[in-house]
Amino acid sequence: MSEIASSTGAAPFRVISNWEVCLCIGGAALVFLWLRALDYRGLDVACGAVIGVLLSCAGTCWPLRRHIWFWITAAVLAFIHLLALLLIDWSFAKSWTGLTIMPFMAADTLLTLGVIYAIFRLIHGRPLSLFEPGTSGTDGYANRADS
């Protein structure tokens, strides 16, 4: 099966750096701690998770930032997350920890990226590559200088 070039010729995703992962975790932690200080137990865990998911997805999809459809999609997805935060009673998550919510964050991340990728495919077709070259973190691993 031959690869079909997308109309953009660019990969829709990139691997976020360790620094960006730290920013996602930091942003999620700040929201969590702020809501915890205001005594919003349960909602603090959910909001922290949503912030982490949305930041990591935005970083992963950053190559699409010049497309208006991406920003519309991101806004709709953020609104859906906001509705979930506001309409669900999160008191059941009072005792949850980061490890408890991580599987839900992983599923949410995959679903969010899946929606963005599906829209990318509808508009641009199949990309030559899913990720920008040189962003996998392991591309230069075989050529590293052993110390």
C-alpha positions, -999 to +999 in steps of 0.1 A: +000+000+000+015+033-010+015+063+014-007+092+004+008+126+010-013+149+030-022+183+015+001+199+041+030+175+036+037+179+073+032+155+102+004+165+125+021+156+158+054+160+176+068+144+207+068+169+235+101+174+253+109+165+289+107+202+297+072+205+282+062+174+302+073+192+334+053+223+324+022+201+319+027+185+353+034+219+369+003+234+354-018+205+366-002+207+400-009+244+404-046+240+395-048+210+418-032+228+448-052+260+442-085+240+443-073+219+472-066+251+491-102+263+484-114+229+497-128+216+464-120+179+471-125+157+440-128+186+416-092+194+423-081+161+410-103+163+380-093+198+371-056+190+375-060+160+352-079+181+326-052+208+326-025+182+322-043+165+293-051+197+274-016+211+278+000+178+267-023+175+237-017+211+227+020+205+228+017+173+208-004+190+182+017+221+180+026+216+143-011+222+135-012+256+152-014+275+119-047+258+109-079+276+120-097+242+122-072+231+149-080+260+171-118+255+166-114+219+175-092+226+205-118+251+218-147+227+214-127+199+231-118+223+260-154+233+263-165+196+265-139+191+292-152+222+310-188+209+308-176+176+323-160+194+351-191+215+358-218+189+354-203+159+371-203+157+409-166+149+415-170+142+453-165+105+445-129+114+436-120+130+470-096+102+479-081+098+444-044+103+439-025+110+407-019+073+403-057+066+405-066+091+378-036+084+354-054+057+334-083+081+329-059+108+318-042+084+293-076+074+278-087+111+277-054+120+260-058+092+234-094+102+227-085+139+224-056+132+200-078+108+181-104+134+175-078+159+163-062+133+141-096+122+126-103+158+116-068+162+102-074+131+081-108+144+069-092+177+058-057+168+047-057+130+040-031+106+053+002+122+064+035+108+053+044+105+090+025+109+122+053+127+140+077+153+129+112+138+121+137+141+149+111+145+177+108+109+188+135+113+214+152+081+203+163+091+167+198+098+178+200+071+204+220+047+182+244+074+173+250+086+208+285+089+222+291+063+248+307+076+279 
